[in-house]
Amino acid sequence: MLNSWVLVFITVNYSNVTAEAIGNYDNMTDCFFARETFSQTVGGNEGYFPLNTQAVCIKLDNKGKKS
């Protein structure tokens, strides 16, 4: 597999920004479904996140990654 997706949760608190990897997925669809579910876990609603937070699916290039 050359590419995968990572779900990243971002929190902004004044000038402090944090980012945390939530999970890795084989395809964009699985990552987007996980993002929607995760939004509810952190107090949002069906893909909408609370103020000062957001999550994004980022495509990774795994070329050269050793299995």
PDB file of N, CA, C and O in Angstrom:
ATOM      1  N   MET A   1       0.850  -1.184   0.000  1.00  0.00           N
ATOM      2  CA  MET A   1       0.000   0.000   0.000  1.00  0.00           C
ATOM      3  C   MET A   1       0.888   1.237   0.000  1.00  0.00           C
ATOM      4  O   MET A   1       1.743   1.397   0.871  1.00  0.00           O
ATOM      5  N   LEU A   2       0.682   2.104  -0.974  1.00  0.00           N
ATOM      6  CA  LEU A   2       1.498   3.306  -1.072  1.00  0.00           C
ATOM      7  C   LEU A   2       0.976   4.453  -0.225  1.00  0.00           C
ATOM      8  O   LEU A   2       1.758   5.267   0.264  1.00  0.00           O
ATOM      9  N   ASN A   3      -0.323   4.527  -0.049  1.00  0.00           N
ATOM     10  CA  ASN A   3      -0.876   5.651   0.700  1.00  0.00           C
ATOM     11  C   ASN A   3      -1.797   5.158   1.802  1.00  0.00           C
ATOM     12  O   ASN A   3      -2.382   4.079   1.706  1.00  0.00           O
ATOM     13  N   SER A   4      -1.914   5.948   2.832  1.00  0.00           N
ATOM     14  CA  SER A   4      -2.893   5.732   3.881  1.00  0.00           C
ATOM     15  C   SER A   4      -3.342   7.107   4.364  1.00  0.00           C
ATOM     16  O   SER A   4      -2.845   8.131   3.896  1.00  0.00           O
ATOM     17  N   TRP A   5      -4.267   7.121   5.287  1.00  0.00           N
ATOM     18  CA  TRP A   5      -4.826   8.367   5.811  1.00  0.00           C
ATOM     19  C   TRP A   5      -4.704   8.396   7.321  1.00  0.00           C
ATOM     20  O   TRP A   5      -4.837   7.361   7.973  1.00  0.00           O
ATOM     21  N   VAL A   6      -4.453   9.565   7.883  1.00  0.00           N
ATOM     22  CA  VAL A   6      -4.398   9.736   9.332  1.00  0.00           C
ATOM     23  C   VAL A   6      -5.420  10.799   9.727  1.00  0.00           C
ATOM     24  O   VAL A   6      -5.532  11.840   9.079  1.00  0.00           O
ATOM     25  N   LEU A   7      -6.164  10.522  10.801  1.00  0.00           N
ATOM     26  CA  LEU A   7      -7.105  11.483  11.371  1.00  0.00           C
ATOM     27  C   LEU A   7      -6.372  12.264  12.448  1.00  0.00           C
ATOM     28  O   LEU A   7      -5.859  11.684  13.405  1.00  0.00           O
ATOM     29  N   VAL A   8      -6.325  13.591  12.290  1.00  0.00           N
ATOM     30  CA  VAL A   8      -5.601  14.462  13.215  1.00  0.00           C
ATOM     31  C   VAL A   8      -6.599  15.398  13.903  1.00  0.00           C
ATOM     32  O   VAL A   8      -7.396  16.065  13.244  1.00  0.00           O
ATOM     33  N   PHE A   9      -6.541  15.436  15.237  1.00  0.00           N
ATOM     34  CA  PHE A   9      -7.413  16.301  16.040  1.00  0.00           C
ATOM     35  C   PHE A   9      -6.614  17.536  16.448  1.00  0.00           C
ATOM     36  O   PHE A   9      -5.528  17.421  17.017  1.00  0.00           O
ATOM     37  N   ILE A  10      -7.159  18.719  16.154  1.00  0.00           N
ATOM     38  CA  ILE A  10      -6.484  19.993  16.411  1.00  0.00           C
ATOM     39  C   ILE A  10      -7.270  20.786  17.443  1.00  0.00           C
ATOM     40  O   ILE A  10      -8.490  20.921  17.343  1.00  0.00           O
ATOM     41  N   THR A  11      -6.560  21.309  18.436  1.00  0.00           N
ATOM     42  CA  THR A  11      -7.161  22.147  19.467  1.00  0.00           C
ATOM     43  C   THR A  11      -6.404  23.470  19.530  1.00  0.00           C
ATOM     44  O   THR A  11      -5.174  23.491  19.562  1.00  0.00           O
ATOM     45  N   VAL A  12      -7.151  24.573  19.549  1.00  0.00           N
ATOM     46  CA  VAL A  12      -6.550  25.902  19.645  1.00  0.00           C
ATOM     47  C   VAL A  12      -7.038  26.545  20.941  1.00  0.00           C
ATOM     48  O   VAL A  12      -8.241  26.664  21.177  1.00  0.00           O
ATOM     49  N   ASN A  13      -6.082  26.959  21.778  1.00  0.00           N
ATOM     50  CA  ASN A  13      -6.394  27.593  23.049  1.00  0.00           C
ATOM     51  C   ASN A  13      -5.494  28.816  23.172  1.00  0.00           C
ATOM     52  O   ASN A  13      -4.329  28.708  23.554  1.00  0.00           O
ATOM     53  N   TYR A  14      -6.050  29.982  22.843  1.00  0.00           N
ATOM     54  CA  TYR A  14      -5.280  31.225  22.769  1.00  0.00           C
ATOM     55  C   TYR A  14      -4.168  31.033  21.752  1.00  0.00           C
ATOM     56  O   TYR A  14      -4.451  30.790  20.579  1.00  0.00           O
ATOM     57  N   SER A  15      -2.916  31.134  22.168  1.00  0.00           N
ATOM     58  CA  SER A  15      -1.819  30.983  21.213  1.00  0.00           C
ATOM     59  C   SER A  15      -1.256  29.560  21.197  1.00  0.00           C
ATOM     60  O   SER A  15      -0.287  29.287  20.488  1.00  0.00           O
ATOM     61  N   ASN A  16      -1.852  28.661  21.966  1.00  0.00           N
ATOM     62  CA  ASN A  16      -1.376  27.286  22.037  1.00  0.00           C
ATOM     63  C   ASN A  16      -2.178  26.396  21.085  1.00  0.00           C
ATOM     64  O   ASN A  16      -3.402  26.310  21.184  1.00  0.00           O
ATOM     65  N   VAL A  17      -1.477  25.737  20.165  1.00  0.00           N
ATOM     66  CA  VAL A  17      -2.119  24.831  19.218  1.00  0.00           C
ATOM     67  C   VAL A  17      -1.555  23.438  19.441  1.00  0.00           C
ATOM     68  O   VAL A  17      -0.340  23.249  19.483  1.00  0.00           O
ATOM     69  N   THR A  18      -2.450  22.463  19.584  1.00  0.00           N
ATOM     70  CA  THR A  18      -2.006  21.076  19.722  1.00  0.00           C
ATOM     71  C   THR A  18      -2.634  20.234  18.618  1.00  0.00           C
ATOM     72  O   THR A  18      -3.739  20.515  18.152  1.00  0.00           O
ATOM     73  N   ALA A  19      -1.925  19.223  18.220  1.00  0.00           N
ATOM     74  CA  ALA A  19      -2.421  18.286  17.219  1.00  0.00           C
ATOM     75  C   ALA A  19      -2.107  16.874  17.698  1.00  0.00           C
ATOM     76  O   ALA A  19      -1.014  16.598  18.192  1.00  0.00           O
ATOM     77  N   GLU A  20      -3.080  15.994  17.544  1.00  0.00           N
ATOM     78  CA  GLU A  20      -2.932  14.619  18.019  1.00  0.00           C
ATOM     79  C   GLU A  20      -3.447  13.659  16.951  1.00  0.00           C
ATOM     80  O   GLU A  20      -4.552  13.830  16.437  1.00  0.00           O
ATOM     81  N   ALA A  21      -2.651  12.659  16.622  1.00  0.00           N
ATOM     82  CA  ALA A  21      -3.096  11.633  15.682  1.00  0.00           C
ATOM     83  C   ALA A  21      -4.095  10.727  16.393  1.00  0.00           C
ATOM     84  O   ALA A  21      -3.800  10.184  17.458  1.00  0.00           O
ATOM     85  N   ILE A  22      -5.269  10.565  15.807  1.00  0.00           N
ATOM     86  CA  ILE A  22      -6.335   9.758  16.402  1.00  0.00           C
ATOM     87  C   ILE A  22      -6.334   8.341  15.844  1.00  0.00           C
ATOM     88  O   ILE A  22      -6.584   7.386  16.580  1.00  0.00           O
ATOM     89  N   GLY A  23      -6.057   8.196  14.564  1.00  0.00           N
ATOM     90  CA  GLY A  23      -6.043   6.865  13.974  1.00  0.00           C
ATOM     91  C   GLY A  23      -5.543   6.879  12.549  1.00  0.00           C
ATOM     92  O   GLY A  23      -5.480   7.930  11.910  1.00  0.00           O
ATOM     93  N   ASN A  24      -5.183   5.696  12.047  1.00  0.00           N
ATOM     94  CA  ASN A  24      -4.730   5.523  10.673  1.00  0.00           C
ATOM     95  C   ASN A  24      -5.728   4.659   9.922  1.00  0.00           C
ATOM     96  O   ASN A  24      -6.303   3.724  10.478  1.00  0.00           O
ATOM     97  N   TYR A  25      -5.929   4.987   8.640  1.00  0.00           N
ATOM     98  CA  TYR A  25      -6.964   4.317   7.842  1.00  0.00           C
ATOM     99  C   TYR A  25      -6.420   4.001   6.455  1.00  0.00           C
ATOM    100  O   TYR A  25      -5.540   4.694   5.945  1.00  0.00           O
ATOM    101  N   ASP A  26      -6.951   2.956   5.861  1.00  0.00           N
ATOM    102  CA  ASP A  26      -6.498   2.514   4.545  1.00  0.00           C
ATOM    103  C   ASP A  26      -7.032   3.378   3.410  1.00  0.00           C
ATOM    104  O   ASP A  26      -6.457   3.394   2.322  1.00  0.00           O
ATOM    105  N   ASN A  27      -8.132   4.100   3.653  1.00  0.00           N
ATOM    106  CA  ASN A  27      -8.719   4.907   2.584  1.00  0.00           C
ATOM    107  C   ASN A  27      -9.422   6.128   3.165  1.00  0.00           C
ATOM    108  O   ASN A  27      -9.696   6.199   4.363  1.00  0.00           O
ATOM    109  N   MET A  28      -9.706   7.085   2.288  1.00  0.00           N
ATOM    110  CA  MET A  28     -10.314   8.348   2.693  1.00  0.00           C
ATOM    111  C   MET A  28     -11.702   8.143   3.306  1.00  0.00           C
ATOM    112  O   MET A  28     -12.049   8.806   4.284  1.00  0.00           O
ATOM    113  N   THR A  29     -12.487   7.240   2.745  1.00  0.00           N
ATOM    114  CA  THR A  29     -13.840   7.015   3.231  1.00  0.00           C
ATOM    115  C   THR A  29     -13.841   6.570   4.686  1.00  0.00           C
ATOM    116  O   THR A  29     -14.615   7.083   5.495  1.00  0.00           O
ATOM    117  N   ASP A  30     -12.975   5.615   5.023  1.00  0.00           N
ATOM    118  CA  ASP A  30     -12.895   5.145   6.410  1.00  0.00           C
ATOM    119  C   ASP A  30     -12.458   6.260   7.346  1.00  0.00           C
ATOM    120  O   ASP A  30     -12.960   6.360   8.466  1.00  0.00           O
ATOM    121  N   CYS A  31     -11.534   7.094   6.905  1.00  0.00           N
ATOM    122  CA  CYS A  31     -11.071   8.211   7.731  1.00  0.00           C
ATOM    123  C   CYS A  31     -12.202   9.211   7.962  1.00  0.00           C
ATOM    124  O   CYS A  31     -12.383   9.699   9.078  1.00  0.00           O
ATOM    125  N   PHE A  32     -12.962   9.517   6.912  1.00  0.00           N
ATOM    126  CA  PHE A  32     -14.066  10.475   7.060  1.00  0.00           C
ATOM    127  C   PHE A  32     -15.155   9.948   7.989  1.00  0.00           C
ATOM    128  O   PHE A  32     -15.716  10.707   8.779  1.00  0.00           O
ATOM    129  N   PHE A  33     -15.459   8.656   7.900  1.00  0.00           N
ATOM    130  CA  PHE A  33     -16.446   8.080   8.816  1.00  0.00           C
ATOM    131  C   PHE A  33     -15.936   8.149  10.259  1.00  0.00           C
ATOM    132  O   PHE A  33     -16.701   8.450  11.175  1.00  0.00           O
ATOM    133  N   ALA A  34     -14.657   7.874  10.456  1.00  0.00           N
ATOM    134  CA  ALA A  34     -14.067   7.965  11.794  1.00  0.00           C
ATOM    135  C   ALA A  34     -14.105   9.397  12.309  1.00  0.00           C
ATOM    136  O   ALA A  34     -14.342   9.623  13.496  1.00  0.00           O
ATOM    137  N   ARG A  35     -13.874  10.371  11.424  1.00  0.00           N
ATOM    138  CA  ARG A  35     -13.925  11.789  11.811  1.00  0.00           C
ATOM    139  C   ARG A  35     -15.307  12.159  12.311  1.00  0.00           C
ATOM    140  O   ARG A  35     -15.446  12.849  13.321  1.00  0.00           O
ATOM    141  N   GLU A  36     -16.337  11.697  11.601  1.00  0.00           N
ATOM    142  CA  GLU A  36     -17.707  11.997  12.000  1.00  0.00           C
ATOM    143  C   GLU A  36     -18.020  11.397  13.370  1.00  0.00           C
ATOM    144  O   GLU A  36     -18.604  12.066  14.223  1.00  0.00           O
ATOM    145  N   THR A  37     -17.642  10.166  13.579  1.00  0.00           N
ATOM    146  CA  THR A  37     -17.855   9.509  14.879  1.00  0.00           C
ATOM    147  C   THR A  37     -17.074  10.221  15.977  1.00  0.00           C
ATOM    148  O   THR A  37     -17.593  10.442  17.072  1.00  0.00           O
ATOM    149  N   PHE A  38     -15.826  10.580  15.682  1.00  0.00           N
ATOM    150  CA  PHE A  38     -14.987  11.254  16.677  1.00  0.00           C
ATOM    151  C   PHE A  38     -15.559  12.602  17.073  1.00  0.00           C
ATOM    152  O   PHE A  38     -15.422  13.012  18.226  1.00  0.00           O
ATOM    153  N   SER A  39     -16.197  13.302  16.144  1.00  0.00           N
ATOM    154  CA  SER A  39     -16.785  14.606  16.476  1.00  0.00           C
ATOM    155  C   SER A  39     -17.803  14.470  17.608  1.00  0.00           C
ATOM    156  O   SER A  39     -17.896  15.345  18.469  1.00  0.00           O
ATOM    157  N   GLN A  40     -18.552  13.395  17.609  1.00  0.00           N
ATOM    158  CA  GLN A  40     -19.534  13.156  18.672  1.00  0.00           C
ATOM    159  C   GLN A  40     -18.842  12.799  19.980  1.00  0.00           C
ATOM    160  O   GLN A  40     -19.336  13.143  21.054  1.00  0.00           O
ATOM    161  N   THR A  41     -17.712  12.118  19.903  1.00  0.00           N
ATOM    162  CA  THR A  41     -16.947  11.735  21.094  1.00  0.00           C
ATOM    163  C   THR A  41     -16.448  12.954  21.858  1.00  0.00           C
ATOM    164  O   THR A  41     -16.391  12.938  23.087  1.00  0.00           O
ATOM    165  N   VAL A  42     -16.085  14.020  21.129  1.00  0.00           N
ATOM    166  CA  VAL A  42     -15.540  15.217  21.786  1.00  0.00           C
ATOM    167  C   VAL A  42     -16.593  16.289  22.025  1.00  0.00           C
ATOM    168  O   VAL A  42     -16.252  17.427  22.346  1.00  0.00           O
ATOM    169  N   GLY A  43     -17.868  15.943  21.873  1.00  0.00           N
ATOM    170  CA  GLY A  43     -18.944  16.870  22.212  1.00  0.00           C
ATOM    171  C   GLY A  43     -19.547  17.616  21.049  1.00  0.00           C
ATOM    172  O   GLY A  43     -20.345  18.533  21.247  1.00  0.00           O
ATOM    173  N   GLY A  44     -19.182  17.241  19.838  1.00  0.00           N
ATOM    174  CA  GLY A  44     -19.759  17.868  18.655  1.00  0.00           C
ATOM    175  C   GLY A  44     -20.965  17.077  18.167  1.00  0.00           C
ATOM    176  O   GLY A  44     -21.572  16.315  18.920  1.00  0.00           O
ATOM    177  N   ASN A  45     -21.301  17.270  16.898  1.00  0.00           N
ATOM    178  CA  ASN A  45     -22.479  16.608  16.358  1.00  0.00           C
ATOM    179  C   ASN A  45     -22.279  16.280  14.884  1.00  0.00           C
ATOM    180  O   ASN A  45     -22.199  17.186  14.055  1.00  0.00           O
ATOM    181  N   GLU A  46     -22.200  15.022  14.556  1.00  0.00           N
ATOM    182  CA  GLU A  46     -22.156  14.518  13.175  1.00  0.00           C
ATOM    183  C   GLU A  46     -21.223  15.308  12.262  1.00  0.00           C
ATOM    184  O   GLU A  46     -21.663  15.887  11.269  1.00  0.00           O
ATOM    185  N   GLY A  47     -19.957  15.330  12.592  1.00  0.00           N
ATOM    186  CA  GLY A  47     -18.972  16.001  11.753  1.00  0.00           C
ATOM    187  C   GLY A  47     -18.703  17.441  12.112  1.00  0.00           C
ATOM    188  O   GLY A  47     -17.774  18.046  11.576  1.00  0.00           O
ATOM    189  N   TYR A  48     -19.496  18.007  13.009  1.00  0.00           N
ATOM    190  CA  TYR A  48     -19.270  19.374  13.477  1.00  0.00           C
ATOM    191  C   TYR A  48     -18.576  19.308  14.829  1.00  0.00           C
ATOM    192  O   TYR A  48     -18.980  18.550  15.711  1.00  0.00           O
ATOM    193  N   PHE A  49     -17.543  20.098  14.980  1.00  0.00           N
ATOM    194  CA  PHE A  49     -16.730  20.053  16.194  1.00  0.00           C
ATOM    195  C   PHE A  49     -16.999  21.258  17.084  1.00  0.00           C
ATOM    196  O   PHE A  49     -17.404  22.315  16.602  1.00  0.00           O
ATOM    197  N   PRO A  50     -16.771  21.093  18.398  1.00  0.00           N
ATOM    198  CA  PRO A  50     -16.931  22.220  19.313  1.00  0.00           C
ATOM    199  C   PRO A  50     -15.974  23.366  18.940  1.00  0.00           C
ATOM    200  O   PRO A  50     -14.977  23.156  18.250  1.00  0.00           O
ATOM    201  N   LEU A  51     -16.293  24.554  19.401  1.00  0.00           N
ATOM    202  CA  LEU A  51     -15.425  25.710  19.171  1.00  0.00           C
ATOM    203  C   LEU A  51     -13.991  25.395  19.581  1.00  0.00           C
ATOM    204  O   LEU A  51     -13.755  24.640  20.524  1.00  0.00           O
ATOM    205  N   ASN A  52     -13.065  25.966  18.884  1.00  0.00           N
ATOM    206  CA  ASN A  52     -11.626  25.826  19.141  1.00  0.00           C
ATOM    207  C   ASN A  52     -11.074  24.445  18.802  1.00  0.00           C
ATOM    208  O   ASN A  52      -9.931  24.148  19.147  1.00  0.00           O
ATOM    209  N   THR A  53     -11.848  23.599  18.142  1.00  0.00           N
ATOM    210  CA  THR A  53     -11.363  22.274  17.765  1.00  0.00           C
ATOM    211  C   THR A  53     -11.743  21.962  16.323  1.00  0.00           C
ATOM    212  O   THR A  53     -12.673  22.544  15.765  1.00  0.00           O
ATOM    213  N   GLN A  54     -11.005  21.035  15.739  1.00  0.00           N
ATOM    214  CA  GLN A  54     -11.294  20.546  14.404  1.00  0.00           C
ATOM    215  C   GLN A  54     -10.509  19.255  14.206  1.00  0.00           C
ATOM    216  O   GLN A  54      -9.503  19.018  14.875  1.00  0.00           O
ATOM    217  N   ALA A  55     -10.969  18.441  13.301  1.00  0.00           N
ATOM    218  CA  ALA A  55     -10.230  17.231  12.932  1.00  0.00           C
ATOM    219  C   ALA A  55     -10.162  17.171  11.413  1.00  0.00           C
ATOM    220  O   ALA A  55     -11.110  17.536  10.718  1.00  0.00           O
ATOM    221  N   VAL A  56      -9.037  16.708  10.919  1.00  0.00           N
ATOM    222  CA  VAL A  56      -8.837  16.614   9.481  1.00  0.00           C
ATOM    223  C   VAL A  56      -8.243  15.251   9.132  1.00  0.00           C
ATOM    224  O   VAL A  56      -7.497  14.656   9.910  1.00  0.00           O
ATOM    225  N   CYS A  57      -8.597  14.782   7.947  1.00  0.00           N
ATOM    226  CA  CYS A  57      -8.001  13.571   7.403  1.00  0.00           C
ATOM    227  C   CYS A  57      -6.891  14.002   6.453  1.00  0.00           C
ATOM    228  O   CYS A  57      -7.116  14.785   5.530  1.00  0.00           O
ATOM    229  N   ILE A  58      -5.696  13.483   6.688  1.00  0.00           N
ATOM    230  CA  ILE A  58      -4.534  13.855   5.885  1.00  0.00           C
ATOM    231  C   ILE A  58      -3.994  12.610   5.195  1.00  0.00           C
ATOM    232  O   ILE A  58      -3.757  11.578   5.822  1.00  0.00           O
ATOM    233  N   LYS A  59      -3.807  12.738   3.891  1.00  0.00           N
ATOM    234  CA  LYS A  59      -3.275  11.629   3.110  1.00  0.00           C
ATOM    235  C   LYS A  59      -1.758  11.541   3.330  1.00  0.00           C
ATOM    236  O   LYS A  59      -1.047  12.543   3.249  1.00  0.00           O
ATOM    237  N   LEU A  60      -1.282  10.332   3.606  1.00  0.00           N
ATOM    238  CA  LEU A  60       0.137  10.091   3.833  1.00  0.00           C
ATOM    239  C   LEU A  60       0.755   9.397   2.629  1.00  0.00           C
ATOM    240  O   LEU A  60       0.114   8.581   1.966  1.00  0.00           O
ATOM    241  N   ASP A  61       1.983   9.729   2.365  1.00  0.00           N
ATOM    242  CA  ASP A  61       2.770   9.037   1.353  1.00  0.00           C
ATOM    243  C   ASP A  61       3.653   8.035   2.079  1.00  0.00           C
ATOM    244  O   ASP A  61       4.584   8.419   2.786  1.00  0.00           O
ATOM    245  N   ASN A  62       3.368   6.777   1.909  1.00  0.00           N
ATOM    246  CA  ASN A  62       4.108   5.734   2.612  1.00  0.00           C
ATOM    247  C   ASN A  62       5.176   5.096   1.743  1.00  0.00           C
ATOM    248  O   ASN A  62       5.663   4.015   2.072  1.00  0.00           O
ATOM    249  N   LYS A  63       5.552   5.734   0.645  1.00  0.00           N
ATOM    250  CA  LYS A  63       6.618   5.185  -0.196  1.00  0.00           C
ATOM    251  C   LYS A  63       7.891   5.041   0.636  1.00  0.00           C
ATOM    252  O   LYS A  63       8.300   5.961   1.344  1.00  0.00           O
ATOM    253  N   GLY A  64       8.479   3.910   0.536  1.00  0.00           N
ATOM    254  CA  GLY A  64       9.720   3.687   1.285  1.00  0.00           C
ATOM    255  C   GLY A  64       9.500   3.199   2.703  1.00  0.00           C
ATOM    256  O   GLY A  64      10.462   2.840   3.384  1.00  0.00           O
ATOM    257  N   LYS A  65       8.249   3.176   3.170  1.00  0.00           N
ATOM    258  CA  LYS A  65       7.969   2.692   4.510  1.00  0.00           C
ATOM    259  C   LYS A  65       8.161   1.181   4.537  1.00  0.00           C
ATOM    260  O   LYS A  65       7.650   0.463   3.677  1.00  0.00           O
ATOM    261  N   LYS A  66       8.888   0.719   5.513  1.00  0.00           N
ATOM    262  CA  LYS A  66       9.128  -0.717   5.640  1.00  0.00           C
ATOM    263  C   LYS A  66       8.007  -1.357   6.416  1.00  0.00           C
ATOM    264  O   LYS A  66       7.635  -0.879   7.487  1.00  0.00           O
ATOM    265  N   SER A  67       7.462  -2.436   5.887  1.00  0.00           N
ATOM    266  CA  SER A  67       6.343  -3.129   6.546  1.00  0.00           C
ATOM    267  C   SER A  67       6.850  -4.026   7.631  1.00  0.00           C
ATOM    268  O   SER A  67       6.061  -4.693   8.300  1.00  0.00           O
TER     269      SER A  67
END
